[in-house]
Amino acid sequence: MNLPPIPPIDSAAQAAARARQDTLTKPPGSLGRLEELSIQLAGITGQPRPSLARKAVVVMAADHGVAAEGVSAYPSEVTPQMVLNFLRGGAAINVLARQAGARVVIVDMGVAADIPVGASRDLPLQIRKVARGTQNMAHGPAMTRAQAESAINEGIDVAHSEIAKGLDLIATGDMGIGNTTPSAAIAAAITGQPAARVTGRGTGVDDAGLARKVAIIERALAVNTPDPKDALDVLSKVGGFEIAGLAGVIIGAAGKRAPVVIDGFISGAAALIAVGLAPEVKPYLIAAHQSVEIGHRVMLEHLGLRPLLDFDLRLGEGTGAALAFHLVEAAARLLDEMATFAEAGVSEKG
Amino acid sequence: MNLPPIPPIDSAAQAAARARQDTLTKPPGSLGRLEELSIQLAGITGQPRPSLARKAVVVMAADHGVAAEGVSAYPSEVTPQMVLNFLRGGAAINVLARQAGARVVIVDMGVAADIPVGASRDLPLQIRKVARGTQNMAHGPAMTRAQAESAINEGIDVAHSEIAKGLDLIATGDMGIGNTTPSAAIAAAITGQPAARVTGRGTGVDDAGLARKVAIIERALAVNTPDPKDALDVLSKVGGFEIAGLAGVIIGAAGKRAPVVIDGFISGAAALIAVGLAPEVKPYLIAAHQSVEIGHRVMLEHLGLRPLLDFDLRLGEGTGAALAFHLVEAAARLLDEMATFAEAGVSEKG
């Protein structure tokens, strides 16, 4: 498919940031990962002292045909119910985004139900429904290749329009009952790990539910035989509309030099797809956290990303990413706002 | 010595917070450490839904006689220079506290020089100098027992007066060239580990400097024979004035039901002393981060604390703690602000 170009990292801005770090009033390297992150942010944005004041979390929602197999602890009706909760500001992602000073962009990429209109709500809903849920991947492809392309293009458009409104830092978030199942299937297909090594309990299935989930993923992979070298094939056969949309958000943001904070397991699946489609997005990614889902570690290793937080989170919605915004912004603010040895009249290392 | 009483954790508030977590619109437990933290905060404050809007980092500075042994990569003149940098708002802790919406309380507990007055500054300095630096612990006690008690009492007073001004969350920070040496000595004395296992490179000594530092700590322990069962003995023989003051801050804050975010290695030494003097402070502590200093892990294990962040920090000043404020406040805000299943009309687990 036709994707927007991704510029390379700006090595001059990166070098300027690295040089400035060594003039700031602290022992060189003593701010650890915050220094590394500041240099990455300079390279991404092309700014030697980037400002990350304007932030947004894009939360994409969709339903999954495979939920009919009983792979989730919750019924599919929870997907639209939680979207309404997002719109009213009552979900965890709303709380964390408010605290971070970030806006929440809520997108219906393929919820099976219509989100009721007229209900009281604080936030707008973008309706970019590709279909009313995917097909059941245990029996055939989750979506057509054309649907996958369409969903990715919607995601790119979401990123571009948010950046046009003014945006320095973007995060990915998800909602979709059953969506740890396609995410695990994507992880297995792309990394080559067996399903059992990348499949976890999602929102909380029991041992029998976990065994059923692994078996369903194995069946979906056997029925569909996704080609690991063709990310669009993997996405269309065992993916989901919110995963496709988030892959588009990642590609769209990287194309405009915006750093992308990746949330947990579902966002990780979207990142695998995005990197499969456009490997040049990789240096634009920041992994927010290490999820409880066992397959998440496999994903992050495959992507070569070290997560910022390890908080035993397994909620999704972009919650880990919103929590990590503060850390990412701290890196940029330290680089920009700290006094140098010369400015402060502090003696350097003897 | 005479310490203010520390109230027990409020188990009713803790139970109320735990019960509320299970009604919020998320799979139970899916917010991981944020849920645990919210329950701890409820128990500390006695509030089922605590608010942590008012925050402060107490940064205590002092000099160390043992610096004469060449244990630091920087000269002692950097201690007052960095205090001036704090007062002018140019240090890392100023940047991170501004971002966190926290005030910075700067206290001279025993800087060897007088901080120049009349220079332009944004913040006030509290002068609570116990002496102009400690004695060289390689030859005898760093301070008298009376000085140690006095420094602790000053720290308690700092905590109480900040709380009287309005404060929900307090953090500890330090500045003092040479202060990883007494901190490592305290860790060795209290945990019983050999000096080599708890001594790191501080601001960045080379291999020869590290070997010298270990030998000096071994000599200080041999010369002074601190009694591990008597925290005041350990503190006076191999401690420092900022470490003593921070131990007082911890005790003073816990006595008033304020959660205390502990920064890195020097704050960890202060926490070892505080817990030695008053074991009931332990549940009031939140470990901000895992420092690069190798002895920090030993300290946290001894204290039974799991750090929130692992960012390869080794700056001190309270930087890790200020960075962690956002995470601690997130826990409280989620508990307070999220909608319940009933409020949001979301179906519970099937």
Interface residues (C-beta under 8 A of the other chain):
Chain A: L24 T25 K26 P27 P28 G29 S30 L31 G32 R33 L34 A73 Y74 P75 E77 V78 Q81 M82 L84 N85 R88 G90 A91 A92 N94 V95 L96 R98 Q99 T203 G204 V292 L308 L309 D310 F311 D312 L313 R314 L315 T319 L323 H326 L327 E329 A330 R333 L334 E337 M338 A339 E343 A344 G345 V346 S347 K349 G350
Chain B: L24 T25 K26 P27 P28 G29 S30 L31 G32 R33 L34 A73 Y74 P75 E77 V78 Q81 M82 L84 N85 R88 G90 A91 A92 N94 V95 L96 R98 Q99 T203 G204 V292 L308 L309 D310 F311 D312 L313 R314 L315 T319 L323 H326 L327 E329 A330 R333 L334 E337 M338 A339 E343 A344 G345 V346 S347 K349 G350
